[in-house]
Amino acid sequence: MKAAYSISKLVYPAAIRRFEKQKNTVFFTFDDGPDPQVTPQILYLLNRFGAKATFFCLGQNIEKYPTLFNEILSQGHSVGNHGYTHLDGFKCTNDEFLKNAEKGFFLSRSRLFRPPYGRMKPIQYQWAKRRFKIVLWDIMSEDYDEEKSANEIIDNVISNITHGSIVVFHDSKQAQKNLFEVLPVLLHRLSHLVFEKIPMDIQ
């Protein structure tokens, strides 16, 4: 975990991975939604614990579920751009990556940008850092890994959490089994902390 954090910081120095000055605060983020089977339950749990979060949405899902996207905002959470489709910057042309990110921005209207898989080619990164505020993470929950148990995921988050941590979860069908076991436990066990959203107008 720490090694990946250090490598990411070296490769993408302008990206945000943690808000180190935010004492007693953590930032839960959810990638790949909105999803009508998963996102509403996340919103319910967040509301139950008085927590705010940030949803990095795929543009194609915003198009499919605009009411759900607006519900995220109406409940006081923030949203970010995760591209139009989940396009891997390492496996596409620079032009494809840029157009995909711009289409995601058009639909999300958010300058918070998280590249799918957290990776970009150097020229893609140089463009993105001028256009957006790149938000990565310091903790990947791995809720999508069907071979991991809920307890393993909980232990991973608890053991690595620190002031200002940005934690990645997923509001997707692949992650929902683990997520619905993990999220209420973490919200309860970390209830001494403030769960905050990332401001969409962050400088």
N, C-alpha and C positions, 0 to 999 in steps of 0.2 A: 504493500500500500504506500509506504513512504518513498520507496524507490520510484514507483510510477508517478507520484506527486512531484518528485524532484526532476524527473525527465520531462514531464509536461511543462514545468516551470522554465526549464532550459529551452525547450523547443518553441513554446508559445508564451514569451515573457509578458505580453500585454494582457493575457487572459486572466480573469478572476477565478481563483480556485478556493478561496477562503476569505472571510472578512475578519482578519485577525484582531482588529480593534473593537469588534462587537462582542464585549464580554457577556457571558451567560446567555448568548443568543445562538441559535442554530437555524439553518435554512434548508428546509425540506423541499426538494424539487421533484417533479414528475414529468417524464419524457414520453412522447409518442402518441398522446391522446389528442383530443378528447375521445373517449370510448363510452358508449351508452351503457355497457355492462359493468364498467369499472369506475369511471370518473364520478358518478353520483355517490357511490359508496365512500369514496375518498373524501368528497365534499362533506358528507354526513359525519365522518369520523373527525375531520378537521374542525368542523363546527362544534361537535360534542366536546372537544378539548380546548376550544378557544384558540386554535392555531391558525396561522396564515402560512401560505406556501406559494410556490411559483410553478406554473405549468408550462413546459416547453412543448408547444403544440406543433404537430405536422399540419401544413397547410391543407393537404387533401382531407384531413379529418375535420378541420374547421369548416371546409366547404360542405361536408356531409352532415355535420352536427352543429350548425351555427347557434341554435338555441342553447345547447349545452356549453358551447364556448362562452356565450354571453353570461351564462349562469356562473361560470368560474369568476368572471369579473364582478358580477353583481354581488357575490358573496365576499368581496374584498380581497381576493387573491390577485396575484400578478401573472402575466403570461409572457412567454418568450417565443422566439422563432426557432424551430428545429428543422427548418427547410420545408419545402413543399412535400417531397417524399423523403424517405430515409436513405438519402444518397451518400454513399461512402466516397469521400473526397479522394482517397487513394486509388479508387477504381473507376474514376470518371475523368473526363477532360475538365480543364479549368473553366471553360465556358459553360459546360453543363452544371458544374458546381455553383458558379455565380448566378446563373439564371434560376436554379432551384432555390437558392437562398433568397434571392430577390422576390420570387413568387411567394415564398413563405412569409417574408416581411409584408408584402402587400396585403395578405390575409390576416396576419396577426397584429399588424400595426405596432410591433414592438421592436425596439433596437437591441434588446437582449437576444443574443444569438448563441446557441449551442450546436456546434456541428455534430451530425450523427457520428456515433462512435468516438467523438471527441478528437477527431483527427482531420488534418488538412495538409495538403501540399504547401510548400513554402510560399508560392505565389498566391494561393488561395488565402492563406493566413494574412499575408501582407494586405490583400484587398479587404478582407473581412475586418481587420482591426481599424481600418480607416472608415469603414461603413457602419460598423456595429460595435456594441460592447460585448465581447466574447466572454461567456460564462461557462467554465468547466466545473470541476468539483475536487474535493479532497477525499471523499468517501463514495465509493460505488457499492451500493447495497448488494448487488448481484441477485436481486429478487427474481430476475428472469431465468435464473439457472435452476432448472427443474430437478437437478441432482442434489441441490443444496437443501438442507432442512431449514425450517423456520428458525430454530435455535441457532444454527450456524450464522444465518443472516443477522439475527439480533445481536449475537456476540461480536460479529464483525463491526457493526455500527457502534455499539456501546464501547468497544475497546479502542476505537479510533476517533471518537467524537472529541472535539475540542472547541474553544471559543471561536465562533464564527464559521464553523464547518458548513460546507455545502454538501448535502447528501442527495444522491440520485436514486430515485425509485422510478417505476414505470406504470402508467395507467394504460396497460395493455392486457389482452387476454392471456398472453404467455406468462405474465407475471402475477396474474390475479390470485392464484391459489396461495402463493407465498405471501403476497402483499397483504391480503386480508387477515392473515395470521400475524404478520409482523407489525403492521402499522399501529394497531391499537396498543400493542405491548410497548412499542417504542414511545408513543405519545404519553403513555402512563409513566413509564420508567424514567423518562427525561422531562417530566412535568415541572421540575425545578428550573428548567430553562425556558427562555422565550422562543417560540416558533414564529419566525418572521418571514415575510415575503421580500424578494429582491425588488427594489424600486425600478419601475420600467423606464424612468427618466434618469437613472444613475449616471453620473458623469465619470 
